[in-house]
Amino acid sequence: MGALPKRKLSKGRRDRRRAHDHLSPMGLSACPQCHAMRPHHQVCPTCGTYRGMEVLKIDVKKKASSD
């Protein structure tokens, strides 16, 4: 025999248990170079820098033409 609950779990009790299972919004901070908002601990998608060093080459002409 499998283990079965003796009584039905109420919706409130069930939902209280599941209350912390949501996703939190991604943290954003201002880039020190271009001041655009970027995710924490990631390369800035606008200027391509991370911790004061240029990591990615961002083509300015290509970026301007896509807007």
LOTIMI-648348 format. One record per atom (N, C-alpha, C): x, y negated, z negated; residue in three letters. Coordinates in steps of 0.05 Angstrom, whole numbers, padded with zeros to 5 digits, always signed. Example, Ala and Ser with C-alpha at 12.3 -4.5 7.8 and 13.67 -1.06 7.14 Angstrom:
<lokols>
+00264+00114-00156Ala/+00246+00090-00156Ala/+00264+00066-00156Ala/+00257+00045-00142Ser/+00273+00021-00143Ser/+00258-00001-00157Ser/
</lokols>
This chain:
<lokols>
+00017+00024+00000Met/+00000+00000+00000Met/+00018-00025+00000Met/+00010-00044+00016Gly/+00024-00070+00017Gly/+00014-00088-00005Gly/+00031-00107-00012Ala/+00023-00126-00033Ala/+00003-00146-00021Ala/-00020-00149-00033Leu/-00041-00168-00024Leu/-00048-00187-00047Leu/-00054-00212-00039Pro/-00062-00232-00060Pro/-00088-00224-00073Pro/-00091-00229-00098Lys/-00116-00223-00112Lys/-00137-00243-00106Lys/-00129-00269-00102Arg/-00148-00290-00096Arg/-00138-00307-00072Arg/-00157-00319-00058Lys/-00150-00337-00036Lys/-00135-00361-00046Lys/-00114-00369-00033Leu/-00099-00393-00040Leu/-00115-00418-00031Leu/-00119-00437-00049Ser/-00134-00461-00041Ser/-00118-00477-00021Ser/-00132-00494-00006Lys/-00119-00510+00015Lys/-00099-00530+00002Lys/-00107-00541-00021Gly/-00089-00560-00035Gly/-00063-00547-00043Gly/-00065-00523-00054Arg/-00040-00509-00063Arg/-00023-00501-00039Arg/-00036-00492-00018Arg/-00021-00485+00007Arg/-00008-00509+00019Arg/-00022-00532+00020Asp/-00011-00556+00033Asp/+00011-00569+00016Asp/+00009-00566-00011Arg/+00030-00577-00028Arg/+00056-00562-00023Arg/+00054-00536-00018Arg/+00078-00521-00013Arg/+00091-00529+00014Arg/+00074-00536+00033Arg/+00084-00543+00060Arg/+00091-00573+00062Arg/+00088-00588+00042Ala/+00091-00617+00044Ala/+00119-00626+00051Ala/+00139-00612+00044His/+00167-00620+00050His/+00178-00609+00075His/+00161-00595+00092Asp/+00171-00583+00116Asp/+00171-00601+00141Asp/+00166-00627+00137His/+00165-00645+00160His/+00193-00654+00168His/+00195-00664+00192Leu/+00220-00675+00202Leu/+00222-00704+00194Leu/+00246-00713+00187Ser/+00250-00741+00180Ser/+00259-00756+00205Ser/+00252-00782+00207Pro/+00261-00797+00230Pro/+00291-00800+00231Pro/+00302-00802+00255Met/+00331-00804+00259Met/+00341-00831+00248Met/+00363-00831+00234Gly/+00374-00855+00223Gly/+00388-00871+00245Gly/+00383-00897+00246Leu/+00396-00915+00266Leu/+00411-00936+00251Leu/+00433-00945+00264Ser/+00449-00967+00254Ser/+00458-00984+00277Ser/+00465-01009+00271Ala/+00474-01027+00292Ala/+00503-01021+00299Ala/+00509-01021+00325Cys/+00537-01016+00334Cys/+00553-01041+00328Cys/+00577-01038+00317Pro/+00593-01062+00310Pro/+00604-01077+00335Pro/+00605-01063+00358Gln/+00616-01076+00382Gln/+00594-01092+00397Gln/+00572-01078+00404Cys/+00551-01090+00421Cys/+00526-01097+00405Cys/+00524-01088+00381His/+00501-01093+00363His/+00475-01080+00372His/+00477-01060+00389Ala/+00453-01045+00397Ala/+00449-01023+00376Ala/+00424-01014+00373Met/+00418-00993+00354Met/+00427-00966+00365Met/+00440-00951+00348Arg/+00450-00925+00357Arg/+00447-00905+00334Arg/+00446-00878+00339Pro/+00444-00859+00318Pro/+00470-00859+00300Pro/+00467-00852+00275His/+00490-00851+00257His/+00510-00831+00267His/+00535-00836+00264His/+00557-00817+00269His/+00557-00807+00298His/+00549-00824+00317Gln/+00549-00816+00345Gln/+00560-00839+00361Gln/+00569-00832+00385Val/+00580-00852+00404Val/+00557-00870+00412Val/+00562-00896+00414Cys/+00542-00915+00423Cys/+00536-00911+00452Cys/+00510-00906+00460Pro/+00504-00901+00488Pro/+00506-00926+00505Pro/+00506-00950+00493Thr/+00506-00975+00508Thr/+00535-00983+00515Thr/+00553-00982+00496Cys/+00581-00991+00502Cys/+00601-00968+00502Cys/+00594-00945+00492Gly/+00612-00922+00493Gly/+00634-00922+00472Gly/+00630-00936+00450Thr/+00651-00937+00429Thr/+00642-00921+00404Thr/+00662-00911+00389Tyr/+00657-00898+00364Tyr/+00680-00905+00345Tyr/+00673-00916+00322Arg/+00692-00925+00302Arg/+00714-00943+00313Arg/+00706-00962+00330Gly/+00724-00982+00341Gly/+00740-00973+00365Gly/+00738-00948+00374Met/+00753-00938+00397Met/+00734-00932+00420Met/+00743-00938+00444Glu/+00727-00932+00468Glu/+00729-00902+00474Glu/+00707-00888+00473Val/+00707-00859+00477Val/+00696-00852+00504Val/+00676-00867+00514Leu/+00664-00862+00540Leu/+00667-00887+00557Leu/+00672-00882+00583Lys/+00672-00904+00602Lys/+00644-00909+00611Lys/+00633-00932+00606Ile/+00606-00939+00615Ile/+00608-00958+00638Ile/+00596-00950+00661Asp/+00597-00967+00685Asp/+00576-00989+00682Asp/+00585-01014+00681Val/+00568-01036+00676Val/+00550-01041+00700Val/+00560-01039+00724Lys/+00544-01044+00748Lys/+00521-01023+00751Lys/+00527-00998+00745Lys/+00507-00977+00746Lys/+00485-00982+00725Lys/+00493-00990+00701Lys/+00474-00995+00680Lys/+00456-01018+00687Lys/+00467-01040+00699Ala/+00452-01063+00705Ala/+00432-01058+00728Ala/+00439-01042+00747Ser/+00422-01036+00770Ser/+00399-01018+00763Ser/+00402-01002+00742Ser/+00380-00983+00734Ser/+00358-00998+00718Ser/+00363-01022+00707Asp/+00343-01037+00692Asp/+00323-01050+00710Asp/
</lokols>
